[in-house]
Amino acid sequence: MFKLFKKDIKLFIQDKKSLVISFLLPVILISLFGFIFKDDKGNRENIKPIRLLVCDEDRSELSGKLISILDSSENINITLTDYDKSLDLINRGTHSGVLIFKSGFEDSLAMQLSLPLEIKYDKSHELEIRLLQSIIINRLLDTLGNELLTKSVDSYIKGKFADLDENILSIIKQNSNISINFKKLIDLKVTSVVGEKKNINLGLIQAIAGTAILILLFSITGHATSIIEEKENGTINRLLCSPLKVWHILAGKMLSAFFIALSQLSIMFLFAILLFRFDITINFPAFILLVFATILAVIGFGFFLASMCISRQQAENLSTIVIIVMSTIGGSLVPLFVMPVIMEKIAFFSVNYWVMQSFFDIYWRLLPFIEIIPRIIVLLIIGLTLIIISIFLFQKNIKKSRQFYN
Amino acid sequence: MLEIKGISKSYGDNSVLNNISLHIGKGDILVILGTNGAGKSTLINILSCLIEPDKGDVFFDGENVKSNIDKYKNKIGIVPQEIALYQELSAYDNLMFWGGLYDISRKELQETADYVLNLFGLYDKRNAKIKTYSGGMKRKINIACSILHKPSLLLMDEPTVGLDPQSTNDTIDHIENLNAKGMTIVYTTHYMKVAERLCNRIALIDEGSILDVGSFAVLRGLSGIKDSVTIKLKNANSTELNKLQFDRSLYRIDNLNNTFHMDCEDINKEIADIIAGIQACNGEILSIDTCVADLESIFIKLTGKMLKD
C-alpha cells in the first residue's frame, strides 16, 4: 500500500503542469474571491464608494448644504445632474441611483411636512441602494436635527407671540423641550426605475448569461485545442499534404466551433424558456446580434489561447486557469456590482464582462437596439482581433517547425 | 516521373540532407533505406511539400513542383509514419473524409472506398471506429486513405513500423499490388527484410547523403560482397584438392581445421558444382555452411553501420 502511495505521489510531482494547476488555481481563486468579498461584510468603513447621482430641483440653501455634506462622505461619490439625464445614466447602468431633492424641500422642513426626497435606482443594485438609504438618513438626521428643532421652535413661538423680544426667544429656544418626529419627516422614498418594466428576474439573467459564457469558453477552447492534438497525432500534417491550405484548416475548425457554440446556446436558451419562462423576444434582433458577437469573441479567445500553447496538456491547464479567472472578474461567477472598483475596471479586459453587460442591457435595462450596439461592437472587435492574431500565430507555429511551401 | 535535384536541408548547424539527387521512373518502387535519423523522413517531407528545402528542386513529370504545387498535391498520396486517422470515426468515415479532400465525386469516392475496404479485407468492419482496430488494421486504413484519389505517386514513410511480421507481409503484398497496377512508389524504411522484398531499386541513405542507388545486384556489386560457402572435410590433407578446377583466388583451404571456404556470385547456382568438384577430388564432406550476401551485409559494408529492427 505504501509503495502505491509513493508511486502515485511521485507521478503527481513529476507532472509539473498538473502540479501547478493543482496549487496555483486554488491560490488564484482564493485571492480573487477574497479580494472581492473581504471589505463587503461587517466593515462599513471600507465599503467601496457608491456612485450617486444627485438632482437638486429645490435649489435652496439647505439642499445645497446637504449635498455638500453628502459629498464629503467618503462612502458616496456625488455627481450633480438633472432629472432626465440621471434616469438615462441609471438606465445605461453607469450609476446605481439618483437622489432627488424635489421643489419645496426647504419649505417642507420649515412647515414640518414630510420632506420631498426620493431615490430612483436600478434594481440590480438593491443592496447598494439599501445601504445608501441608511447612510443618507443618518446624515440627514445629524445635519437636520438642529436645523429642524430651531426652525420648529421659532415657527411655533412666532405664531403664538409675534411681538416677542429676540433675546427672550433665544432663551426659550435653548431651553425648549419640543419633540419632533424626524422619522415621519424624513420619509425617504425609494423607487426602482430599471428592472420594473417587465417581470424579469435579475438572478435569472445573471445565471443564464453567466453560465452560457462560462460553458462556451470551456467548450470552444477545448475544441480549439484539438488542433494541437491533431498536430501531435499527425493528422494536421496529413491535411497539409492534401490540396488544403493552412487557413482552410483553421476556417474549418472555426466553423465547426461556431456550430457547436450555436447549438449549445440554443439548447441553454430553449431550456431557460421552457423551465423559467425566460422571454428572449424582448429585443430579438439585439439578442441575435449578441449571440453572434459572443460566439465570435469566444472563438477568438479559444483559438488565441490554443495558438499560444505547444501541447494539448499545456492548453488544457492554461485554459482552465484563464477561463475561471476571467469569468470571476468578468461577472459570470460573481455579480459585478459586489466587486471592488478596481475589479470592475479590470473586468473590462474580460470577454465575460462585455457579454454579461450586453445581456443586462437587453434584458434588465431594456435599452433600445441602438444603445446596445456599442458593447456588441466591442465583442465583435475582440473576436475578430483575436481570430486574426490566432491565425497569424498558428501559421507562424506551423511554419516554425515545418517551413511550408505555402 | 520524379526528379530530385540537389536537395539540401539544414536545421541550424545540423545538416539533415546534403545535395540529394534521385530519379524515380514511372511504375518504379524506390526504397530509401537508412538508419534512424539518416534523413529519410525529411526527404519524404520535402517530397510531400511539408518542408521547403534550403537548396535544390523537385520535378514531377518535368514540372518544378514549386511552380505548380496544387496540381502536384492532387497527384500524390502520402502514407505517414504515424497512424494519422481520426480514432473516433469509423474506417468508412475516415476514408470518406480523407478522400473528400480531393476532387472526386461522392459516388466515385464511395465506390473507391468500398473497393479499397474489400482490397484490404476490412469491408465487414468498415463501420467500426478506428480506435477499436488492431495495429495492422489501422496501418491498412492509413494506406487506404492515401490511395482513394488514385495518385500516380505514392510516398510511404515507414508504413510498417511497429507491425508484426504477418501484418508487415500483408502490407507489403498490398504495396506490390498497387505497384503492379502502375502506381509509382517511394518507400522509406529501416527494415532490411521489407527493403529486400520491395527491392526494385534501393537508395542507401546515411547522414543525409545518398551513398548508392540501384538494384540489389548493383548494390552488391558496388559493395564487393559475395556469397560464400564453408565446407567441413574429413581430412583436407589427404584430399587431392589441388586438382580443383575453380579459380584459386576464390577459395582457400584450411588444413589445420579441415575446411574449404569459397566466395561466389550466386551460391544457389554454384553450390552443386562446388560439391561435385570436391567429391571429384575424393573429398569427404562432413558439413556445408553457406552464407548468402544480403542487404544487411551490403548496408554494413557501405555505411559501416548496423540497421536496428
Interface residues (C-beta under 8 A of the other chain):
Chain A: N233 G234 T235 N237 R238 L239 L240 C241 S242 P243 L244 R402 Q403 F404 Y405 N406
Chain B: N45 S48 C49 L50 I51 E52 K66 I69 D70 K73 N74 I76 I78 P80 Q81 E82 I83 A84 L85 Y86 W98 L101 Y102 D103 C145
